[in-house]
């Protein structure tokens, strides 16, 4: 059985798989009581993410979505990294899903002349904090966020990467 992971640009056929990766991580792993309907970006990924310099990618293994990552164009050569989730069995170095997704996003952002990438996360996602910091993101305060940055109510920690 080939468990190789491939990164693909989101298409409509990936919709259910994206939700099936994201919701259990939010609800069960991290106890964040949020529904699909409270995340309108999930119901229209092309309209929300695949505009301007933005895009959305899925990581797949054996045709099944195992990871997600979105880049939202917020104007002024800036973007927001959103919805980075990897199913538990695919985390870590063995598959390298998070790194594959992030590298895809960074290459895309550079080709689109994005200057700054911002992201918000919760205090609970400790492994994510280490991952972002290891990849050059620096913590920023709320006043340092651009006005157009789409803040989520659950976000309490923010990062920025400048090219």
C-alpha positions in Angstrom: 0.0 0.0 0.0 1.4 3.4 -1.0 0.8 6.0 1.7 2.6 8.7 -0.2 1.2 12.1 0.5 0.5 14.5 -2.4 -0.5 18.2 -2.2 -3.2 19.3 -4.5 -5.1 22.6 -5.1 -8.5 22.4 -3.5 -11.4 21.3 -5.8 -15.1 20.9 -5.1 -14.7 17.2 -4.8 -12.5 17.8 -1.7 -15.2 19.7 0.3 -16.4 16.9 2.6 -12.9 15.7 3.2 -11.8 19.1 4.3 -14.6 19.4 6.9 -13.9 15.8 8.0 -10.3 16.7 8.8 -10.9 20.1 10.4 -13.9 19.6 12.7 -12.7 16.6 14.7 -9.4 18.3 15.4 -11.2 21.5 16.6 -13.9 19.8 18.5 -12.4 16.6 19.9 -8.7 17.2 20.1 -8.8 20.8 21.3 -12.2 21.0 22.8 -13.1 24.1 20.7 -16.9 24.0 20.4 -17.2 25.3 16.8 -19.4 24.0 14.0 -19.0 23.9 10.3 -21.7 26.6 10.0 -19.8 28.9 12.3 -17.0 28.8 9.8 -18.5 30.2 6.6 -15.2 30.0 4.8 -15.6 26.2 4.8 -18.8 26.3 2.8 -17.3 28.3 -0.1 -13.6 27.7 -0.2 -13.1 29.0 -3.8 -14.9 32.3 -3.1 -13.2 32.8 0.3 -9.6 31.6 -0.4 -9.0 31.1 -4.2 -9.1 34.8 -5.0 -6.3 37.3 -5.7 -3.1 35.9 -4.3 -4.9 33.4 -2.1 -5.5 29.7 -2.6 -6.3 26.5 -0.7 -4.6 23.2 -0.7 -5.3 19.7 0.5 -2.8 16.9 1.4 -4.1 13.5 0.3 -3.0 9.9 1.0 -4.6 7.2 -1.0 -7.1 9.7 -2.4 -8.3 10.8 1.1 -7.8 14.3 2.5 -5.4 14.2 5.5 -4.4 17.8 5.7 -5.6 21.3 4.8 -4.1 24.8 4.4 -5.6 28.1 3.1 -4.1 31.4 2.2 -6.5 34.4 2.2 -5.5 37.5 0.3 -6.1 40.5 2.6 -4.7 43.2 0.3 -1.6 45.4 0.4 0.6 42.4 -0.6 -0.4 40.7 2.7 -2.2 37.4 3.3 -3.6 35.3 6.2 -2.6 31.7 6.7 -5.7 29.8 7.7 -7.1 26.3 8.3 -3.8 24.5 8.7 -4.9 21.1 10.0 -3.3 17.6 9.7 -5.0 14.4 10.7 -3.2 12.9 13.7 -1.9 9.7 12.0 -0.1 12.0 9.4 1.6 14.4 11.8 5.3 14.3 12.4 8.3 13.7 10.3 7.4 10.3 8.9 4.9 11.9 6.4 6.0 15.5 6.7 2.5 16.7 5.7 2.6 20.1 7.6 6.0 20.9 6.0 4.7 19.9 2.5 1.6 22.1 2.9 3.6 25.1 4.3 6.2 24.8 1.6 3.5 24.8 -1.1 1.9 27.9 0.4 5.2 29.8 0.8 6.2 29.1 -2.8 2.8 30.2 -4.0 2.9 33.4 -1.8 6.3 34.3 -3.2 5.2 33.7 -6.8 2.3 36.1 -6.1 4.5 38.7 -4.5 3.0 38.5 -1.1 5.2 40.4 1.4 3.7 39.4 4.7 1.8 36.4 5.9 -0.1 36.6 9.2 -1.8 33.8 11.2 -3.8 33.4 14.3 -4.0 30.4 16.5 -5.0 29.4 20.0 -2.8 29.1 23.1 -3.7 25.3 23.0 -1.9 24.5 19.7 1.5 24.2 21.3 3.0 22.0 18.6 1.7 24.5 16.0 3.5 27.3 17.8 6.8 25.4 17.6 6.2 24.5 13.9 5.5 28.1 12.9 8.5 29.5 14.9 10.8 26.8 13.4 9.7 28.0 10.0 10.5 31.6 10.5 7.2 33.1 11.8 7.6 35.6 14.7 5.0 36.3 17.3 3.2 39.6 17.0 0.7 41.5 19.1 -2.9 42.3 18.1 -2.0 46.0 17.4 0.6 44.8 14.9 -2.1 42.9 12.8 -3.3 44.6 9.7 -6.8 45.9 9.9 -7.9 43.5 7.1 -6.7 40.4 9.0 -9.6 38.1 9.6 -9.5 37.4 13.3 -11.3 34.4 14.7 -12.9 34.6 18.2 -10.8 31.6 19.3 -7.5 33.1 18.2 -5.3 34.3 21.1 -1.7 34.1 19.6 -0.6 35.7 16.4 2.4 35.3 14.0 3.9 37.0 11.0 6.3 36.0 8.4 7.9 38.6 6.1 9.7 37.7 2.9 
